[in-house]
Amino acid sequence: AQSVTQLDSQVPVFEEAPVELRCNYSSSVSVYLFWYVQYPNQGLQLLLKYLSGSTLVKGINGFEAEFNKSQTSFHLRKPSVHISDTAEYFCAVIDEYTGGFKTIFGAGTRLFVKA
Amino acid sequence: DADVTQTPRNRITKTGKRIMLECSQTKGHDRMYWYRQDPGLGLRLIYYSFDVKDINKGEISDGYSVSRQAQAKFSLSLESAIPNQTALYFCATSGPGAPNTGELFFGEGSRLTVL
């Protein structure tokens, strides 16, 4: 069965520093990959997605992620974070073995941006 | 107004009570989902529905039931609530095909506490 591993449960970082949130998924022939963000007391919203094509994907709020098929990874990066980026981030995957459009989520990474 | 609306947003109840969480959407999507969020576990799929006549169990359906009353409405019921069903519940929708393949649109969540 497909699974998603987010390697860090919490990531503290100072404002304006770069950040990388790591995500690995189980190997599969064909996958769609997503990062969602959850701000306090809100639902999740899409940050970015990889469906096909270029392996470097750019999303909202200056975030980007790189799909690495050989490493089965989809790490999220931002070169300079803001206080407002404090939130929980979820990596997610859809593949052909999960019935087409059933999304599997990682456990989440809490990003704390400190002044 | 939110595209995906959940009611109630917060509910405290007692063990053994029947609880219904309701979800309505204005996105015109056929696919609707109920997820449960627990700290450190990410989101887990309870039930999903690809149209009014199609209801499917997710990975943690025991103790829950659903009803798809219309394309726009999908409710989740706990027939006899127990304390380990205390969690944050999310309704989500998705549309068919590219370019939004698989992207989920979430409500703001319903926080349920079972005493």
Interface residues (C-beta under 8 A of the other chain):
Chain A: V4 Q6 S9 Y32 F34 Y36 N41 Q42 G43 L44 Q45 L46 K49 L51 F90 I94 F101 K102 T103 F105 G106 A107 G108
Chain B: V4 R31 Y35 G40 L41 G42 L43 R44 L45 Y48 G58 F90 A92 S94 A98 P99 T101 G102 E103 L104 F106 G107 E108 G109
